[in-house]
Amino acid sequence: MFTCLSFIKIKRGRSLEKGIVLGAMILLHAFIQPLQAAFPTGSYFRIIIYTPDPVVPSSTDIDDYNTFVNAQAAISPNGVVQSATTWYAIGSTTAVDARDNVMLEGGADVPVFRPDGVKVVEDDDDLFAVGEAAETSTHLLATVTVLPSGDPKDEGTDSNLIWTGTSKTGVVQFPLGGDAAMRVTYGNPTFVNRRFIARDRVAYPGFTGHMYGLSDLIYIPEPGTVLLLGSSLSGALLARPRKRGC
């Protein structure tokens, strides 16, 4: 009787291990599948968000805005937004240009998507209209109007004023923090030309504005890689020697 009970206990333990591994594989697969449909797998990309909350552009320190967009990215983020570790404000101060603040050292040269999986540009450098002569020249593939959750901003209540302090080329122009007259450049997220980042400038007191945040590099592995890893892990666990009877 004792031996029999010991065997049953071990058998249940192995079944539990198998169930845990299988459950983990299913969860990984369930997580990857929706992302696979909207985002590239097996390659790097970045995400751009419209911040859920507004900000007052009174600071002259770019780190304050980077801290702000990092906190904003954590507001009800979807799975792919959660996978980014660092976010950068698309903004310029007197000391730092937006291009330098958001571009990774050596250049990333990767596509940029909204949290809902819609591609905004083929190359992150294309966020800035370098060399674009025409004021209305289109260089974005979609508007930047999506929250970290993947939901669109509320057109009825969310502002179309985005503080950037930046010219269309990504260099300072009426910087965050304001000039002597407290004017700051703003963009409009409903545009797909240079106006998305440099619509006009306005003295910021009394105006409500949001910001854009750009993620660091995100990488989603191929689904087969994840399942192969899960299978290997399962095999390693379940192939352990069975305990002998007491």
Secondary structure, 3 states (H helix, E strand, C coil): CHHHHHHHHHHHHHHHHHHHHHHHHHHHHHHHHHHHHHCCCCCEEEEEEECCCCECCCCCCHHHHHHHHHHHHCCCCCHHHHCCCCEEECCCCCCCCHHHHHCCCCCCCCCEECCCCCEEECCHHHHCCCCCCCCCCECCCCCCCECCCCCECCCCCCCCCEECCECCCCCECCCCCCCCCCEEEEECCCCCEHHHCCCEEEECCCCCEECEEEECCEECCCHHHHHHHHHHHHHHHHCCCCCCCC
